[in-house]
Amino acid sequence: MSGIYKANKENIIKASQIIGSGGLVAVPTETVYGLGASVFDAKAVANIFKVKGRPQFNPLISHIYSSDMIKEYAIADDRALFLASKFWP
């Protein structure tokens, strides 16, 4: 599946299915299009590096819904959790 799709419930479901099956999706941001994949899928993450021609030493950003989810995705001490609670939107 390729193309540009409107942001609606049906297409968001399609995008989540693509990500869930190890694929990549392009998403618009304020300045550029980003590539999205599951942070838990090492092959999909490696594919982002490959597709972008990004060096392995240049880390990717993981976006999460809220600071409450940090412990599912990262190791964070009390200082990091405090900063997240103060500065995250």
Jmol script that loads the backbone (N, CA, C; Angstrom):
load data "model"
ATOM      1  N   MET A   1       0.847  -1.167   0.000  1.00  0.00           N
ATOM      2  CA  MET A   1       0.000   0.000   0.000  1.00  0.00           C
ATOM      3  C   MET A   1       0.892   1.230   0.000  1.00  0.00           C
ATOM      4  N   SER A   2       0.644   2.126  -0.907  1.00  0.00           N
ATOM      5  CA  SER A   2       1.394   3.371  -0.920  1.00  0.00           C
ATOM      6  C   SER A   2       0.461   4.486  -1.370  1.00  0.00           C
ATOM      7  N   GLY A   3       0.852   5.690  -1.083  1.00  0.00           N
ATOM      8  CA  GLY A   3       0.051   6.832  -1.457  1.00  0.00           C
ATOM      9  C   GLY A   3      -0.092   7.790  -0.293  1.00  0.00           C
ATOM     10  N   ILE A   4      -0.814   8.862  -0.523  1.00  0.00           N
ATOM     11  CA  ILE A   4      -1.090   9.845   0.520  1.00  0.00           C
ATOM     12  C   ILE A   4      -2.551   9.698   0.911  1.00  0.00           C
ATOM     13  N   TYR A   5      -2.800   9.565   2.192  1.00  0.00           N
ATOM     14  CA  TYR A   5      -4.140   9.313   2.693  1.00  0.00           C
ATOM     15  C   TYR A   5      -4.559  10.403   3.669  1.00  0.00           C
ATOM     16  N   LYS A   6      -5.824  10.725   3.673  1.00  0.00           N
ATOM     17  CA  LYS A   6      -6.372  11.693   4.620  1.00  0.00           C
ATOM     18  C   LYS A   6      -6.326  11.112   6.029  1.00  0.00           C
ATOM     19  N   ALA A   7      -6.169  12.003   7.008  1.00  0.00           N
ATOM     20  CA  ALA A   7      -6.162  11.585   8.404  1.00  0.00           C
ATOM     21  C   ALA A   7      -7.605  11.356   8.844  1.00  0.00           C
ATOM     22  N   ASN A   8      -8.024  10.102   8.802  1.00  0.00           N
ATOM     23  CA  ASN A   8      -9.346   9.746   9.305  1.00  0.00           C
ATOM     24  C   ASN A   8      -9.235   8.399  10.011  1.00  0.00           C
ATOM     25  N   LYS A   9     -10.281   7.994  10.671  1.00  0.00           N
ATOM     26  CA  LYS A   9     -10.240   6.783  11.483  1.00  0.00           C
ATOM     27  C   LYS A   9      -9.821   5.562  10.669  1.00  0.00           C
ATOM     28  N   GLU A  10     -10.393   5.405   9.481  1.00  0.00           N
ATOM     29  CA  GLU A  10     -10.082   4.248   8.635  1.00  0.00           C
ATOM     30  C   GLU A  10      -8.595   4.195   8.283  1.00  0.00           C
ATOM     31  N   ASN A  11      -8.023   5.325   7.902  1.00  0.00           N
ATOM     32  CA  ASN A  11      -6.625   5.344   7.499  1.00  0.00           C
ATOM     33  C   ASN A  11      -5.669   5.236   8.681  1.00  0.00           C
ATOM     34  N   ILE A  12      -6.082   5.732   9.836  1.00  0.00           N
ATOM     35  CA  ILE A  12      -5.269   5.551  11.040  1.00  0.00           C
ATOM     36  C   ILE A  12      -5.236   4.073  11.414  1.00  0.00           C
ATOM     37  N   ILE A  13      -6.347   3.391  11.256  1.00  0.00           N
ATOM     38  CA  ILE A  13      -6.384   1.947  11.501  1.00  0.00           C
ATOM     39  C   ILE A  13      -5.461   1.231  10.516  1.00  0.00           C
ATOM     40  N   LYS A  14      -5.498   1.625   9.228  1.00  0.00           N
ATOM     41  CA  LYS A  14      -4.609   1.029   8.230  1.00  0.00           C
ATOM     42  C   LYS A  14      -3.145   1.243   8.609  1.00  0.00           C
ATOM     43  N   ALA A  15      -2.812   2.456   9.020  1.00  0.00           N
ATOM     44  CA  ALA A  15      -1.433   2.754   9.404  1.00  0.00           C
ATOM     45  C   ALA A  15      -1.003   1.910  10.598  1.00  0.00           C
ATOM     46  N   SER A  16      -1.891   1.751  11.569  1.00  0.00           N
ATOM     47  CA  SER A  16      -1.541   0.935  12.743  1.00  0.00           C
ATOM     48  C   SER A  16      -1.358  -0.529  12.356  1.00  0.00           C
ATOM     49  N   GLN A  17      -2.117  -0.999  11.383  1.00  0.00           N
ATOM     50  CA  GLN A  17      -1.946  -2.377  10.901  1.00  0.00           C
ATOM     51  C   GLN A  17      -0.610  -2.536  10.184  1.00  0.00           C
ATOM     52  N   ILE A  18      -0.226  -1.547   9.396  1.00  0.00           N
ATOM     53  CA  ILE A  18       1.069  -1.589   8.713  1.00  0.00           C
ATOM     54  C   ILE A  18       2.190  -1.629   9.741  1.00  0.00           C
ATOM     55  N   ILE A  19       2.127  -0.757  10.720  1.00  0.00           N
ATOM     56  CA  ILE A  19       3.149  -0.736  11.769  1.00  0.00           C
ATOM     57  C   ILE A  19       3.139  -2.055  12.534  1.00  0.00           C
ATOM     58  N   GLY A  20       1.952  -2.555  12.853  1.00  0.00           N
ATOM     59  CA  GLY A  20       1.832  -3.812  13.589  1.00  0.00           C
ATOM     60  C   GLY A  20       2.391  -5.010  12.852  1.00  0.00           C
ATOM     61  N   SER A  21       2.429  -4.923  11.524  1.00  0.00           N
ATOM     62  CA  SER A  21       2.960  -6.043  10.740  1.00  0.00           C
ATOM     63  C   SER A  21       4.422  -5.820  10.346  1.00  0.00           C
ATOM     64  N   GLY A  22       5.066  -4.822  10.949  1.00  0.00           N
ATOM     65  CA  GLY A  22       6.486  -4.602  10.713  1.00  0.00           C
ATOM     66  C   GLY A  22       6.801  -3.604   9.626  1.00  0.00           C
ATOM     67  N   GLY A  23       5.787  -2.938   9.099  1.00  0.00           N
ATOM     68  CA  GLY A  23       6.009  -1.960   8.037  1.00  0.00           C
ATOM     69  C   GLY A  23       6.312  -0.574   8.565  1.00  0.00           C
ATOM     70  N   LEU A  24       6.574   0.309   7.626  1.00  0.00           N
ATOM     71  CA  LEU A  24       6.833   1.718   7.940  1.00  0.00           C
ATOM     72  C   LEU A  24       5.703   2.573   7.397  1.00  0.00           C
ATOM     73  N   VAL A  25       5.418   3.659   8.087  1.00  0.00           N
ATOM     74  CA  VAL A  25       4.465   4.645   7.578  1.00  0.00           C
ATOM     75  C   VAL A  25       5.117   6.023   7.630  1.00  0.00           C
ATOM     76  N   ALA A  26       4.804   6.842   6.661  1.00  0.00           N
ATOM     77  CA  ALA A  26       5.276   8.225   6.646  1.00  0.00           C
ATOM     78  C   ALA A  26       4.198   9.090   7.267  1.00  0.00           C
ATOM     79  N   VAL A  27       4.630  10.003   8.132  1.00  0.00           N
ATOM     80  CA  VAL A  27       3.680  10.889   8.804  1.00  0.00           C
ATOM     81  C   VAL A  27       4.190  12.324   8.726  1.00  0.00           C
ATOM     82  N   PRO A  28       3.293  13.261   8.471  1.00  0.00           N
ATOM     83  CA  PRO A  28       3.729  14.659   8.423  1.00  0.00           C
ATOM     84  C   PRO A  28       3.976  15.198   9.822  1.00  0.00           C
ATOM     85  N   THR A  29       4.999  16.026   9.950  1.00  0.00           N
ATOM     86  CA  THR A  29       5.251  16.747  11.196  1.00  0.00           C
ATOM     87  C   THR A  29       5.172  18.233  10.872  1.00  0.00           C
ATOM     88  N   GLU A  30       5.582  19.070  11.792  1.00  0.00           N
ATOM     89  CA  GLU A  30       5.532  20.508  11.559  1.00  0.00           C
ATOM     90  C   GLU A  30       6.435  20.925  10.404  1.00  0.00           C
ATOM     91  N   THR A  31       7.521  20.180  10.179  1.00  0.00           N
ATOM     92  CA  THR A  31       8.516  20.625   9.201  1.00  0.00           C
ATOM     93  C   THR A  31       8.800  19.617   8.087  1.00  0.00           C
ATOM     94  N   VAL A  32       8.739  18.344   8.377  1.00  0.00           N
ATOM     95  CA  VAL A  32       9.109  17.311   7.405  1.00  0.00           C
ATOM     96  C   VAL A  32       8.191  16.107   7.566  1.00  0.00           C
ATOM     97  N   TYR A  33       8.324  15.157   6.678  1.00  0.00           N
ATOM     98  CA  TYR A  33       7.668  13.864   6.875  1.00  0.00           C
ATOM     99  C   TYR A  33       8.608  12.974   7.673  1.00  0.00           C
ATOM    100  N   GLY A  34       8.055  12.260   8.636  1.00  0.00           N
ATOM    101  CA  GLY A  34       8.836  11.318   9.420  1.00  0.00           C
ATOM    102  C   GLY A  34       8.434   9.901   9.059  1.00  0.00           C
ATOM    103  N   LEU A  35       9.294   8.955   9.382  1.00  0.00           N
ATOM    104  CA  LEU A  35       8.970   7.544   9.196  1.00  0.00           C
ATOM    105  C   LEU A  35       8.648   6.939  10.545  1.00  0.00           C
ATOM    106  N   GLY A  36       7.548   6.215  10.597  1.00  0.00           N
ATOM    107  CA  GLY A  36       7.126   5.594  11.833  1.00  0.00           C
ATOM    108  C   GLY A  36       7.154   4.091  11.747  1.00  0.00           C
ATOM    109  N   ALA A  37       7.512   3.460  12.861  1.00  0.00           N
ATOM    110  CA  ALA A  37       7.539   2.005  12.992  1.00  0.00           C
ATOM    111  C   ALA A  37       7.385   1.680  14.467  1.00  0.00           C
ATOM    112  N   SER A  38       7.194   0.420  14.762  1.00  0.00           N
ATOM    113  CA  SER A  38       7.114  -0.003  16.153  1.00  0.00           C
ATOM    114  C   SER A  38       8.499  -0.004  16.778  1.00  0.00           C
ATOM    115  N   VAL A  39       8.630   0.665  17.897  1.00  0.00           N
ATOM    116  CA  VAL A  39       9.904   0.698  18.620  1.00  0.00           C
ATOM    117  C   VAL A  39      10.281  -0.697  19.119  1.00  0.00           C
ATOM    118  N   PHE A  40       9.309  -1.606  19.188  1.00  0.00           N
ATOM    119  CA  PHE A  40       9.557  -2.967  19.665  1.00  0.00           C
ATOM    120  C   PHE A  40       9.924  -3.935  18.540  1.00  0.00           C
ATOM    121  N   ASP A  41       9.977  -3.469  17.316  1.00  0.00           N
ATOM    122  CA  ASP A  41      10.281  -4.311  16.164  1.00  0.00           C
ATOM    123  C   ASP A  41      11.658  -3.939  15.617  1.00  0.00           C
ATOM    124  N   ALA A  42      12.675  -4.701  15.999  1.00  0.00           N
ATOM    125  CA  ALA A  42      14.054  -4.373  15.624  1.00  0.00           C
ATOM    126  C   ALA A  42      14.243  -4.321  14.106  1.00  0.00           C
ATOM    127  N   LYS A  43      13.581  -5.207  13.367  1.00  0.00           N
ATOM    128  CA  LYS A  43      13.715  -5.197  11.908  1.00  0.00           C
ATOM    129  C   LYS A  43      13.115  -3.926  11.310  1.00  0.00           C
ATOM    130  N   ALA A  44      11.979  -3.501  11.828  1.00  0.00           N
ATOM    131  CA  ALA A  44      11.346  -2.277  11.327  1.00  0.00           C
ATOM    132  C   ALA A  44      12.209  -1.060  11.640  1.00  0.00           C
ATOM    133  N   VAL A  45      12.765  -1.015  12.848  1.00  0.00           N
ATOM    134  CA  VAL A  45      13.637   0.104  13.217  1.00  0.00           C
ATOM    135  C   VAL A  45      14.875   0.114  12.321  1.00  0.00           C
ATOM    136  N   ALA A  46      15.464  -1.064  12.091  1.00  0.00           N
ATOM    137  CA  ALA A  46      16.626  -1.153  11.198  1.00  0.00           C
ATOM    138  C   ALA A  46      16.259  -0.690   9.792  1.00  0.00           C
ATOM    139  N   ASN A  47      15.039  -0.963   9.381  1.00  0.00           N
ATOM    140  CA  ASN A  47      14.586  -0.550   8.058  1.00  0.00           C
ATOM    141  C   ASN A  47      14.491   0.976   7.945  1.00  0.00           C
ATOM    142  N   ILE A  48      14.146   1.654   9.033  1.00  0.00           N
ATOM    143  CA  ILE A  48      14.136   3.119   9.006  1.00  0.00           C
ATOM    144  C   ILE A  48      15.543   3.634   8.708  1.00  0.00           C
ATOM    145  N   PHE A  49      16.541   3.080   9.407  1.00  0.00           N
ATOM    146  CA  PHE A  49      17.921   3.491   9.147  1.00  0.00           C
ATOM    147  C   PHE A  49      18.285   3.248   7.688  1.00  0.00           C
ATOM    148  N   LYS A  50      17.890   2.086   7.169  1.00  0.00           N
ATOM    149  CA  LYS A  50      18.223   1.725   5.794  1.00  0.00           C
ATOM    150  C   LYS A  50      17.549   2.669   4.796  1.00  0.00           C
ATOM    151  N   VAL A  51      16.246   2.861   4.952  1.00  0.00           N
ATOM    152  CA  VAL A  51      15.482   3.680   4.010  1.00  0.00           C
ATOM    153  C   VAL A  51      15.978   5.124   4.009  1.00  0.00           C
ATOM    154  N   LYS A  52      16.305   5.642   5.188  1.00  0.00           N
ATOM    155  CA  LYS A  52      16.744   7.029   5.284  1.00  0.00           C
ATOM    156  C   LYS A  52      18.233   7.196   4.975  1.00  0.00           C
ATOM    157  N   GLY A  53      18.974   6.074   4.914  1.00  0.00           N
ATOM    158  CA  GLY A  53      20.418   6.181   4.755  1.00  0.00           C
ATOM    159  C   GLY A  53      21.045   6.822   5.983  1.00  0.00           C
ATOM    160  N   ARG A  54      20.454   6.550   7.124  1.00  0.00           N
ATOM    161  CA  ARG A  54      20.873   7.174   8.380  1.00  0.00           C
ATOM    162  C   ARG A  54      21.968   6.332   9.026  1.00  0.00           C
ATOM    163  N   PRO A  55      23.052   6.949   9.482  1.00  0.00           N
ATOM    164  CA  PRO A  55      24.106   6.175  10.137  1.00  0.00           C
ATOM    165  C   PRO A  55      23.605   5.552  11.445  1.00  0.00           C
ATOM    166  N   GLN A  56      24.090   4.374  11.761  1.00  0.00           N
ATOM    167  CA  GLN A  56      23.642   3.660  12.960  1.00  0.00           C
ATOM    168  C   GLN A  56      23.943   4.419  14.256  1.00  0.00           C
ATOM    169  N   PHE A  57      24.921   5.307  14.236  1.00  0.00           N
ATOM    170  CA  PHE A  57      25.268   6.044  15.457  1.00  0.00           C
ATOM    171  C   PHE A  57      24.360   7.254  15.680  1.00  0.00           C
ATOM    172  N   ASN A  58      23.487   7.558  14.733  1.00  0.00           N
ATOM    173  CA  ASN A  58      22.573   8.694  14.836  1.00  0.00           C
ATOM    174  C   ASN A  58      21.218   8.186  15.322  1.00  0.00           C
ATOM    175  N   PRO A  59      20.905   8.330  16.602  1.00  0.00           N
ATOM    176  CA  PRO A  59      19.715   7.686  17.170  1.00  0.00           C
ATOM    177  C   PRO A  59      18.402   8.236  16.624  1.00  0.00           C
ATOM    178  N   LEU A  60      17.388   7.412  16.725  1.00  0.00           N
ATOM    179  CA  LEU A  60      16.031   7.801  16.349  1.00  0.00           C
ATOM    180  C   LEU A  60      15.294   8.301  17.583  1.00  0.00           C
ATOM    181  N   ILE A  61      14.212   9.002  17.354  1.00  0.00           N
ATOM    182  CA  ILE A  61      13.347   9.480  18.435  1.00  0.00           C
ATOM    183  C   ILE A  61      12.167   8.528  18.565  1.00  0.00           C
ATOM    184  N   SER A  62      11.795   8.220  19.799  1.00  0.00           N
ATOM    185  CA  SER A  62      10.577   7.440  20.048  1.00  0.00           C
ATOM    186  C   SER A  62       9.535   8.379  20.625  1.00  0.00           C
ATOM    187  N   HIS A  63       8.377   8.405  20.003  1.00  0.00           N
ATOM    188  CA  HIS A  63       7.281   9.244  20.484  1.00  0.00           C
ATOM    189  C   HIS A  63       6.306   8.372  21.268  1.00  0.00           C
ATOM    190  N   ILE A  64       5.894   8.860  22.418  1.00  0.00           N
ATOM    191  CA  ILE A  64       4.908   8.148  23.226  1.00  0.00           C
ATOM    192  C   ILE A  64       3.790   9.116  23.596  1.00  0.00           C
ATOM    193  N   TYR A  65       2.665   8.543  23.924  1.00  0.00           N
ATOM    194  CA  TYR A  65       1.459   9.335  24.178  1.00  0.00           C
ATOM    195  C   TYR A  65       1.571  10.193  25.435  1.00  0.00           C
ATOM    196  N   SER A  66       2.109   9.642  26.511  1.00  0.00           N
ATOM    197  CA  SER A  66       2.185  10.414  27.754  1.00  0.00           C
ATOM    198  C   SER A  66       3.378   9.941  28.581  1.00  0.00           C
ATOM    199  N   SER A  67       3.775  10.773  29.530  1.00  0.00           N
ATOM    200  CA  SER A  67       4.900  10.423  30.385  1.00  0.00           C
ATOM    201  C   SER A  67       4.597   9.193  31.240  1.00  0.00           C
ATOM    202  N   ASP A  68       3.336   8.864  31.410  1.00  0.00           N
ATOM    203  CA  ASP A  68       2.976   7.656  32.160  1.00  0.00           C
ATOM    204  C   ASP A  68       3.480   6.389  31.465  1.00  0.00           C
ATOM    205  N   MET A  69       3.769   6.485  30.176  1.00  0.00           N
ATOM    206  CA  MET A  69       4.196   5.309  29.409  1.00  0.00           C
ATOM    207  C   MET A  69       5.716   5.120  29.390  1.00  0.00           C
ATOM    208  N   ILE A  70       6.464   6.032  29.999  1.00  0.00           N
ATOM    209  CA  ILE A  70       7.928   5.977  29.921  1.00  0.00           C
ATOM    210  C   ILE A  70       8.459   4.606  30.318  1.00  0.00           C
ATOM    211  N   LYS A  71       7.978   4.058  31.409  1.00  0.00           N
ATOM    212  CA  LYS A  71       8.527   2.802  31.927  1.00  0.00           C
ATOM    213  C   LYS A  71       8.308   1.620  30.981  1.00  0.00           C
ATOM    214  N   GLU A  72       7.358   1.732  30.052  1.00  0.00           N
ATOM    215  CA  GLU A  72       7.153   0.680  29.054  1.00  0.00           C
ATOM    216  C   GLU A  72       8.206   0.736  27.959  1.00  0.00           C
ATOM    217  N   TYR A  73       8.818   1.899  27.755  1.00  0.00           N
ATOM    218  CA  TYR A  73       9.703   2.124  26.617  1.00  0.00           C
ATOM    219  C   TYR A  73      11.156   2.388  26.978  1.00  0.00           C
ATOM    220  N   ALA A  74      11.410   2.820  28.206  1.00  0.00           N
ATOM    221  CA  ALA A  74      12.771   3.235  28.546  1.00  0.00           C
ATOM    222  C   ALA A  74      13.036   3.019  30.031  1.00  0.00           C
ATOM    223  N   ILE A  75      14.296   3.038  30.362  1.00  0.00           N
ATOM    224  CA  ILE A  75      14.702   3.024  31.762  1.00  0.00           C
ATOM    225  C   ILE A  75      14.853   4.483  32.167  1.00  0.00           C
ATOM    226  N   ALA A  76      14.073   4.903  33.143  1.00  0.00           N
ATOM    227  CA  ALA A  76      14.096   6.307  33.562  1.00  0.00           C
ATOM    228  C   ALA A  76      14.158   6.377  35.076  1.00  0.00           C
ATOM    229  N   ASP A  77      15.119   7.143  35.577  1.00  0.00           N
ATOM    230  CA  ASP A  77      15.226   7.311  37.018  1.00  0.00           C
ATOM    231  C   ASP A  77      14.282   8.434  37.468  1.00  0.00           C
ATOM    232  N   ASP A  78      14.278   8.704  38.762  1.00  0.00           N
ATOM    233  CA  ASP A  78      13.369   9.713  39.315  1.00  0.00           C
ATOM    234  C   ASP A  78      13.604  11.101  38.722  1.00  0.00           C
ATOM    235  N   ARG A  79      14.868  11.422  38.409  1.00  0.00           N
ATOM    236  CA  ARG A  79      15.159  12.737  37.822  1.00  0.00           C
ATOM    237  C   ARG A  79      14.492  12.880  36.456  1.00  0.00           C
ATOM    238  N   ALA A  80      14.608  11.843  35.631  1.00  0.00           N
ATOM    239  CA  ALA A  80      14.015  11.887  34.293  1.00  0.00           C
ATOM    240  C   ALA A  80      12.488  11.973  34.383  1.00  0.00           C
ATOM    241  N   LEU A  81      11.905  11.222  35.291  1.00  0.00           N
ATOM    242  CA  LEU A  81      10.449  11.258  35.457  1.00  0.00           C
ATOM    243  C   LEU A  81       9.987  12.628  35.947  1.00  0.00           C
ATOM    244  N   PHE A  82      10.754  13.234  36.860  1.00  0.00           N
ATOM    245  CA  PHE A  82      10.419  14.563  37.344  1.00  0.00           C
ATOM    246  C   PHE A  82      10.464  15.587  36.211  1.00  0.00           C
ATOM    247  N   LEU A  83      11.528  15.559  35.405  1.00  0.00           N
ATOM    248  CA  LEU A  83      11.652  16.486  34.289  1.00  0.00           C
ATOM    249  C   LEU A  83      10.516  16.278  33.275  1.00  0.00           C
ATOM    250  N   ALA A  84      10.185  15.038  33.019  1.00  0.00           N
ATOM    251  CA  ALA A  84       9.088  14.754  32.089  1.00  0.00           C
ATOM    252  C   ALA A  84       7.778  15.338  32.617  1.00  0.00           C
ATOM    253  N   SER A  85       7.541  15.183  33.908  1.00  0.00           N
ATOM    254  CA  SER A  85       6.284  15.698  34.481  1.00  0.00           C
ATOM    255  C   SER A  85       6.215  17.217  34.419  1.00  0.00           C
ATOM    256  N   LYS A  86       7.351  17.890  34.440  1.00  0.00           N
ATOM    257  CA  LYS A  86       7.368  19.354  34.427  1.00  0.00           C
ATOM    258  C   LYS A  86       7.373  19.950  33.024  1.00  0.00           C
ATOM    259  N   PHE A  87       8.015  19.273  32.072  1.00  0.00           N
ATOM    260  CA  PHE A  87       8.255  19.917  30.774  1.00  0.00           C
ATOM    261  C   PHE A  87       7.547  19.296  29.592  1.00  0.00           C
ATOM    262  N   TRP A  88       7.011  18.100  29.737  1.00  0.00           N
ATOM    263  CA  TRP A  88       6.294  17.515  28.615  1.00  0.00           C
ATOM    264  C   TRP A  88       4.911  18.143  28.513  1.00  0.00           C
ATOM    265  N   PRO A  89       4.412  18.274  27.276  1.00  0.00           N
ATOM    266  CA  PRO A  89       3.065  18.855  27.142  1.00  0.00           C
ATOM    267  C   PRO A  89       2.006  17.959  27.768  1.00  0.00           C
TER     268      PRO A  89
END
end "model"
wireframe off; spacefill off
backbone 0.3
color backbone group
